[in-house]
Amino acid sequence: MADEVVRLDKVRRDYLVGDQITTALGGVDLVIERGEFVAIVGPSGSGKSTMMNLIGCLDRPSSGSVLIAGDSTNDLSDNKLTELRSRAIGFVFQQFQLLPNTTAIENVMAPLLYQGIGTKAAKKSATHMLTQLGLGDRLNFDRNRLSGGQQQRVAIARALVTSPDIVLADEPTGALDSKTGAAVIELLKELHREGRTIVLITHDLEIAASAPRRVFLRDGLVERDERGVS
Amino acid sequence: MRILGTAALALNRIWATKIRSLLTMLGVVIGVAAIVALTSIVDGASQGINKSLATLGTNQLNITAMAADSLTEQDANALAALDNVSVMFVQAQNQGTIATRESRVNARLVGVSSQYFEAVKPEIALGSYLSSSSFAATSKDVVFGADAANDLGITKDMLGTSVKLNGQDFRLVGVLDDQAGFGTSGRVYVTIDSARKLFSQYPYVSSIVIQANTPEQVDTLQIQADVLLRERYGLGSETTARYTITNQASLIAAVGTITATLGLLLTGIAAISLLVGGIGIMNIMLVSVRERTREIGVRRAIGAKQSNILTQFLIEAIVLSLAGGIVGLILGEIAAFFLAVLGDWVFSIRLDTVLLALGFSLLVGVVFGVWPARQAAKLEPIDALRFE
């Protein structure tokens, strides 16, 4: 059996909006193996955000099971789910979401500090990661002094620094101009070549095309699962 | 994340919003400064009053006439014959005028019996007390209290010269240094015989002071004195007496009770302002939680546990409150120092005040920080991340 980092079995996720039950995911099966680069594609309302939340250990399914790096998220306490998230997932958000009033290196150190790693070791790893991403001369810049592309690279460094099983990127180019966005996609491809598992959530077909595997969602169901260069 | 890291985050945030943090602290600053300053006022006041009372002796009983003809020297002699009475003196006093060649002022003329100075032992500034020769029938000597001496501008070279009391010539033999005392200023002291002649009120006295051998005997002596005087005037135990007996020890205890109550009252008022300060902190922390919902979501996403978020916000509230407490303590002590200079009492920084101020501000931080911090920690990461 190949090394599965994500396994969704008959996953449903219903939300109670007012007194109405809305189904965001209506029974989805999906397996992602270690080292894959998968784009999850769909228009808004297709359920891709819900899927991101489930894969990102931010949410639990209403029914069915979600296994992340072999651990079921269904019955985990908030604390255990946080531990799993911290270990298995590196988030890259659309709006970068760097922490306010903190420098580049402090942002990258934060996930390590939350894991209980000492300041000194965290600083060393964060410096290494930022340098690898070409930000070695921007360590102590706060976010106001970084360009959009630089901020997104800080965010990617923050996602990678804990060596997670999955890098989960939610519309990572959404707030960037096309040139900078293309550079970010190149970076993700490179990370994939290095053997990392990348899950890219996007509504943009062009962006999705850069992933070797594309899962199309519509109305809470998997419509298509394409492989190969499109 | 370790607690130090979390504390650093909190400090970082407080520093990033300096003005707002300062304004938030202000309530606690004022509350703590008020507690510290008010405590010192009460302390200083009771210090002063107790000192004054203590100079009069704690084993004394003052028997004061309700009217000019209520008590006589015979009463005093009878009281002197009671057991356990060590010293007794009588006073006859009245308002009068005192004058030198240059000026003339009102003062209280106090006639005292020969034991007075030995019993009260007032500090002497110039010259001497009334001596035994002063108490010889023909002598007309006077000792001035400090205020009376100031009023008339008495100097050292005026000792032995003549001053006029109600128009009669007296020889000035001494000036007391009794400014720190209680109720002895603005007075002049003559022999009781001279006083009676000045006021023509023989054989009446205005007060009799008896002193028990030990402080423990004062209460018994008070009852004995009351019984004796009632017998002499044929008063039943229900009848209102023609005199009042004041016990110095009970007076000190009463003052203690009053200052304690006053202290409690003032501290209560200050505590209310501290409460308001705490609510201010809670309010700002709640606003802060709302403003930073996204940040909380991101922190949760990158691995912060509920406890990390709780600690971060709680420490922020505690740092705000404690910093307010420290500033308030410093301002309060400065205020207390100037009040002590003004009120002429001893300034001291009391450890219990310091601990109380810091303890209270810490408590305010915890009490009013917990709820906003729990609100922050309980946010669902997905909701927090979606929050606009």
Interface residues (C-beta under 8 A of the other chain):
Chain A: N53 G56 L58 D59 D78 N79 T82 E83 R85 S86 F91 F93 Q97 L99 P100 N101 T102 A110 P111 L113 Y114 Q115 G116 G118 T119 R158 T162
Chain B: M1 R2 G5 N12 R13 A16 R292 R294 E295 V298 R299 R300 A301 I302 G303 A304 K305 Q306 S307 N308 P381 I382 L385
